[in-house]
Structure formats: structure tokens, C-alpha cells
């Protein structure tokens, strides 16, 4: 397993991180443990979860299931020191009944995020640590940038958690580039820990010019990351919920709304050509393409639901694209 630097922290993390979002809900404990064991045996170290994972997977779930399952796996012994463990706070749902009563209204969920206030983050992290069965996490993200709370309050609280030894490094997720720059300026001004990682949705397809890129990597953020090597990109949903190999999902899944258009069609066509040449799926070509990228370097965060999906994703570690194939992929769509 290849590793890359996490910003300028001095840490080396796996180029492929294992997203544990569905573990403990849609992925049962036995399959989750097998996946985690396989990943560790393959040299993987970077595990990603969040306190709110995964309330939306069924009416009996309320969040915390993924962290609790990871806690049980870590308790088997000897594993905590072998993994780089990341979790998040800020998107726990305060009134889950209200959100479930309006499943098609995303604004209801946003209004019910717990946010990134100082007391909120302190209590959220303590709850996460209890579920994970550990006294610290290696990376703690603000899960969704909170515009209602002063950044100074959030950053000072995170600095206190670092000083207390409960977190080692800070990250931010679902954040606009201008806010990321403001966060970095404030951290520098007051001597608080600056983010070493930014987690955004990142794939081979490019969002449309008029897309809402709050959570999606677009050219502006890529340029910013190329200029600031103290930040490492952690790209989630690289396979866009399976849409690359599923025409129904491509047409209908909400995640695709920000991508549809001529550019995406041109890039999908080239993906299909390269996949046919290599005898693999489009999704596997996407993962291989991401792992070939160096400007900026990024962690690719996979989130398999099944063991078959896990093995298909990990097989791309050995998938090499030729220079000619890379050029075709990178220039598709103009």
C-alpha cells in the first residue's frame, strides 16, 4: 500500500483510505470485520468514520453505529496503534424525527446539524471516543462547515482538544475554498492548529460550471491545494454511488445532478474505452486514475458496502494505466 504525506504533519497515510460509513448498519458486523482485517493485512492504515454514521440507512439507526462497531473491532487487541483513525463532528442530527418527517427537504437536515460550537465539539468528541474505545483520534474533522458559529470559537476549541491529547490533527470537510483560507489565516494569527486535511467529494467527472461545489472538488480548490502542500485532500465518493457502471444511477441518483452535461458524457465515453481495453469496470479505471494523480497528491476514500465491492476497489492498486491512456482520460471533454 503506497503512502502519502498528510500535509506537513510528518505523518504518512495510506493513499487509499477505508471509509467505514456503512459499517454497523447496511454492512453487518461479520462483513465489516472481514473488510477491516483484509485492509489491515494489505498494509492499509487510514480508517474514516463520523459520529453521525449512519442514521439515514434505516429507521432503527440514529448515528454512532459505525464508531461503535470500530470500537468493537479495535478492542480485539493490538489494532489501535496500527491504524490512523479519523472521525468527524458537527453533522449529528439534533432532531432526527423532524428530519425523517421531511425526507426530501435537505434544508431540514442542515438546520438540524449539531454545528461546530465549542461545547458541542467537546461533547461530541467525548461521545465518539467512548464509542471508539480509545483516548484519542488521529484526525478530527469539522464535518460540515458551520457558518453560524464564529470560526474563532471553533478553532480555539479544537486547539484545546489537541492540547488535551484527545485529537492529534485537525481537518475540515464540506467547506468552500475562501472559508478554508480564512480558517488558515486565523490559525496562523492565533497560533492554533491549522487543518492538515480537507475532505471533499472528488472523482474523475468534473462538476458543471454552475454546480454547487460546497462539497465537491472543482478547479478553484485544486489550484489552492497545489499551492498549499500543508493541506492534503481526502476525496470521498470517488465512485459517485456506483453511477459509473449503473445507467439507472447515472440518470436518476441525486449525486449526479451536479455532473450531467456534455463534459461528463465525453469523459464517460473515454472511461468506457479504457475499461474495455483493460478488461475492467469503469469504476476501477476511475480509482486507478485517481491513484495516478500527483498534483495535488490526494487520499482516495473508498466506502464499500460489501466484501465484493471492497475487493474490486482494492484490485485497482495493481492496475496501471499507460501514459497514452492517462492522456486520453485527462484531456477528455476539453
VOGU-3710 file (C-alpha; in Angstrom, 3 decimals, decimal comma):
1> xxxxxxxxxx> 0,000/0,000/0,000  1,510/3,302/-1,100  1,505/6,118/1,443  1,488/9,896/1,041  2,219/12,742/3,479  -0,615/14,220/5,492  0,142/17,880/4,887  3,268/18,832/6,808  2,353/16,869/9,926  5,122/14,338/9,350
11> xxxxxxxxxx> 2,538/11,555/9,123  2,394/9,153/6,206  -1,107/7,835/5,493  -2,431/5,217/3,089  -3,187/6,523/-0,398  -6,417/4,508/-0,170  -8,417/5,122/2,997  -11,212/2,813/4,100  -14,498/4,607/4,679  -16,463/2,917/7,444
21> xxxxxxxxxx> -19,709/4,858/7,000  -21,962/1,838/6,395  -20,339/-0,478/8,902  -22,736/-1,430/11,666  -25,801/-0,619/9,567  -26,013/-1,735/5,920  -22,802/-3,749/6,341  -23,170/-6,237/9,173  -20,530/-6,866/11,808  -19,060/-10,015/10,320
31> xxxxxxxxxx> -18,570/-8,497/6,859  -17,280/-5,252/8,399  -14,701/-7,085/10,493  -13,563/-9,106/7,475  -13,185/-5,943/5,424  -11,208/-4,231/8,169  -8,963/-7,255/8,625  -8,295/-7,510/4,880  -7,476/-3,817/4,706  -5,049/-4,034/7,621
41> xxxxxxxxxx> -3,404/-7,133/6,131  -2,988/-5,280/2,809  -0,975/-2,572/4,578  -3,846/-0,105/4,889  -3,882/2,153/7,919  -6,292/5,068/7,311  -9,814/4,488/8,685  -12,524/7,133/8,286  -15,820/7,480/10,134  -18,058/10,137/11,746
51> xxxxxxxxxx> -20,284/10,402/14,776  -23,458/10,648/12,649  -22,840/7,460/10,604  -25,271/6,245/9,587  -28,702/7,410/10,748  -30,196/7,504/7,209  -29,708/3,800/6,476  -32,842/2,639/8,288  -35,486/3,658/10,833  -33,753/1,838/13,697
61> xxxxxxxxxx> -30,477/3,738/13,310  -29,694/7,091/14,920  -25,954/7,590/14,347  -22,932/6,285/16,208  -23,263/2,771/14,789  -20,076/2,964/12,720  -17,949/4,280/15,578  -19,341/1,641/17,949  -18,514/-1,147/15,502  -14,988/0,186/15,030
71> xxxxxxxxxx> -14,639/0,272/18,797  -15,508/-3,418/18,988  -13,032/-4,235/16,212  -10,262/-2,195/17,823  -10,936/-3,924/21,151  -9,816/-7,240/19,671  -6,314/-6,137/20,618  -3,216/-4,702/19,021  -5,052/-2,745/16,345  -5,288/0,812/17,656
81> xxxxxxxxxx> -1,584/1,518/17,235  -1,652/0,122/13,685  -4,291/2,494/12,303  -4,614/6,199/11,603  -8,122/6,856/12,905  -10,246/9,761/11,696  -13,712/10,784/12,798  -15,869/13,889/12,499  -18,238/16,060/14,478  -20,701/18,746/13,513
91> xxxxxxxxxx> -23,298/16,876/11,438  -25,014/14,854/14,155  -28,776/15,338/13,749  -30,351/17,010/16,762  -33,994/16,289/15,864  -33,996/13,108/13,836  -37,772/12,758/13,905  -38,179/16,146/12,204  -35,674/15,193/9,513  -37,345/11,859/8,862
101> xxxxxxxxxx> -40,699/13,585/8,592  -39,370/15,614/5,630  -37,086/13,170/3,780  -36,986/15,185/0,547  -36,173/18,538/2,130  -32,416/18,798/2,624  -32,740/22,149/4,362  -34,417/20,443/7,328  -31,355/18,243/7,841  -28,997/21,215/7,535
111> xxxxxxxxxx> -30,961/23,153/10,148  -30,636/20,196/12,493  -26,874/19,693/12,275  -25,335/19,977/15,730  -22,807/22,522/14,424  -19,266/23,352/15,474  -19,740/25,355/18,652  -17,081/24,845/21,321  -19,220/22,917/23,822  -20,834/20,920/21,027
121> xxxxxxxxxx> -17,486/19,720/19,665  -16,131/18,884/23,109  -19,181/16,777/23,985  -19,339/15,214/20,521  -15,701/14,154/20,634  -16,041/12,655/24,110  -19,002/10,599/22,884  -17,034/9,487/19,829  -14,082/8,427/21,974  -16,388/6,360/24,197
131> xxxxxxxxxx> -17,878/4,577/21,193  -14,460/4,017/19,618  -12,989/2,785/22,889  -9,901/4,979/22,630  -8,491/8,026/24,371  -7,690/9,918/21,169  -8,278/10,095/17,440  -5,544/10,901/14,965  -7,608/13,256/12,813  -10,771/15,119/13,772
141> xxxxxxxxxx> -12,798/16,905/11,088  -15,396/19,594/11,322  -17,838/17,563/9,253  -19,828/20,385/7,659  -18,563/23,959/7,743  -20,725/25,843/10,259  -21,474/29,412/9,177  -23,484/30,134/12,326  -20,561/29,714/14,736  -17,593/32,121/14,723
151> xxxxxxxxxx> -14,543/30,389/13,320  -12,521/31,705/16,248  -14,732/29,742/18,650  -14,397/26,524/16,671  -10,632/26,820/16,161  -9,943/27,665/19,796  -12,000/24,657/20,908  -10,122/22,367/18,526  -6,811/23,760/19,795  -7,889/22,860/23,320
161> xxxxxxxxxx> -8,713/19,312/22,259  -5,290/18,981/20,636  -3,635/20,326/23,806  -5,618/17,811/25,875  -4,300/14,957/23,737  -7,758/13,927/22,540  -7,006/14,671/18,893  -3,672/14,860/17,094  -4,567/16,741/13,912  -7,432/18,897/12,668
171> xxxxxxxxxx> -9,340/18,626/9,401  -12,293/20,310/7,681  -14,907/18,831/5,359  -17,603/20,221/3,065  -16,069/23,684/3,047  -15,636/26,381/0,429  -12,122/27,418/-0,573  -12,478/31,001/0,675  -13,506/29,707/4,082  -10,552/27,335/4,142
181> xxxxxxxxxx> -8,232/30,275/3,551  -9,928/32,218/6,369  -9,519/29,214/8,702  -5,817/29,014/7,882  -5,315/32,754/8,425  -6,962/32,651/11,845  -4,969/29,585/12,890  -1,767/31,346/11,897  -2,738/34,587/13,661  -3,559/32,963/16,988
191> xxxxxxxxxx> -1,177/30,006/16,928  -3,951/27,425/16,729  -3,539/24,116/14,872  -4,373/24,574/11,191  -6,131/21,870/9,177  -3,820/19,222/7,748  -6,566/17,642/5,663  -9,637/18,734/3,742  -12,244/16,108/2,876  -14,423/16,800/-0,173
201> xxxxxxxxxx> -16,220/14,771/-2,816  -13,720/14,028/-5,584  -13,964/11,834/-8,663  -12,962/11,628/-12,324  -16,009/13,537/-13,556  -15,909/17,297/-13,176  -18,842/19,290/-11,780  -20,665/21,570/-14,197  -19,685/25,226/-14,192  -22,960/26,177/-12,499
211> xxxxxxxxxx> -22,823/23,366/-9,926  -22,884/23,969/-6,184  -19,369/22,965/-5,197  -19,683/23,359/-1,432  -18,782/19,689/-1,060  -17,281/18,909/-4,483  -13,699/19,470/-5,588  -13,562/21,896/-8,510  -10,743/23,788/-10,231  -10,514/26,518/-7,594
221> xxxxxxxxxx> -9,819/24,073/-4,767  -7,416/22,022/-6,889  -5,417/25,169/-7,654  -5,445/26,102/-3,979  -4,179/22,683/-2,907  -1,403/22,748/-5,499  -0,222/25,999/-3,941  -0,510/24,821/-0,301  1,178/21,498/0,383  0,405/21,732/4,098
231> xxxxxxxxxx> -3,096/20,509/3,195  -3,883/17,007/1,936  -7,064/16,287/0,018  -9,096/13,288/1,148  -11,542/12,582/-1,663  -14,789/10,870/-0,733  -17,410/9,252/-3,008  -14,876/8,629/-5,803  -17,321/6,242/-7,495  -20,341/8,561/-7,226
241> xxxxxxxxxx> -22,580/5,990/-5,562  -21,868/3,385/-8,255  -23,120/5,583/-11,101  -20,175/4,859/-13,417  -21,324/1,296/-14,035  -25,040/1,677/-13,426  -27,029/3,606/-16,082  -30,048/3,951/-13,799  -27,974/5,570/-11,068  -26,303/7,776/-13,668
251> xxxxxxxxxx> -29,678/9,090/-14,803  -31,519/9,218/-11,506  -29,282/9,361/-8,429  -29,276/12,831/-6,819  -25,487/12,813/-6,526  -25,264/13,086/-10,316  -27,237/16,329/-10,554  -24,070/18,444/-10,406  -22,332/16,496/-13,196  -24,775/15,919/-16,062
261> xxxxxxxxxx> -23,770/17,555/-19,325  -21,533/17,262/-22,401  -18,285/17,220/-20,415  -19,441/14,278/-18,322  -20,672/12,384/-21,384  -17,306/12,844/-23,122  -15,398/11,640/-20,088  -17,709/8,658/-19,597  -17,106/7,636/-23,212  -13,334/7,603/-22,754
271> xxxxxxxxxx> -13,714/5,760/-19,462  -15,644/3,067/-21,317  -12,924/2,771/-23,954  -10,124/2,397/-21,409  -12,140/-0,035/-19,306  -12,717/-2,230/-22,373  -9,010/-2,169/-23,236  -8,053/-3,300/-19,747  -10,930/-5,718/-19,179  -12,079/-3,927/-16,018
281> xxxxxxxxxx> -15,026/-1,764/-14,975  -15,353/1,991/-15,390  -15,264/2,312/-11,614  -11,930/0,532/-11,447  -10,489/2,846/-14,100  -11,696/5,835/-12,055  -9,902/4,577/-8,945  -6,746/3,814/-10,915  -6,843/7,308/-12,459  -7,196/8,914/-9,038
291> xxxxxxxxxx> -4,257/6,917/-7,692  -2,111/8,135/-10,578  -2,712/11,808/-9,731  0,156/13,758/-8,183  -0,853/17,420/-8,485  -2,119/17,591/-5,882  -1,482/14,282/-4,155  -4,672/13,007/-2,566  -6,049/10,198/-0,477  -8,820/8,255/-2,220
301> xxxxxxxxxx> -11,502/7,290/0,284  -13,419/4,156/-0,682  -16,652/3,245/1,100  -17,594/-0,304/0,099  -20,831/-1,804/1,348  -19,915/-5,439/0,562  -16,796/-7,565/0,520  -17,095/-7,905/-3,263  -17,083/-4,114/-3,602  -14,082/-3,921/-1,297
311> xxxxxxxxxx> -12,078/-6,466/-3,297  -12,996/-4,820/-6,607  -11,776/-1,468/-5,307  -8,548/-2,811/-3,829  -7,732/-4,630/-7,063  -7,045/-1,233/-8,603  -3,877/-0,946/-6,512  -2,277/-3,193/-9,141  -3,976/-1,560/-12,141  -1,530/0,502/-14,178
321> xxxxxxxxxx> -2,629/2,979/-16,825  -0,334/3,752/-19,732  0,812/7,285/-20,455  -1,396/7,290/-23,543  -4,451/6,166/-21,551  -3,799/8,789/-18,900  -3,552/11,481/-21,553  -6,841/10,401/-23,106  -8,564/10,365/-19,740  -7,186/13,736/-18,694
331> xxxx> -7,978/15,540/-21,954  -11,457/14,106/-22,462  -14,093/16,817/-22,597  -11,542/19,519/-23,365
//
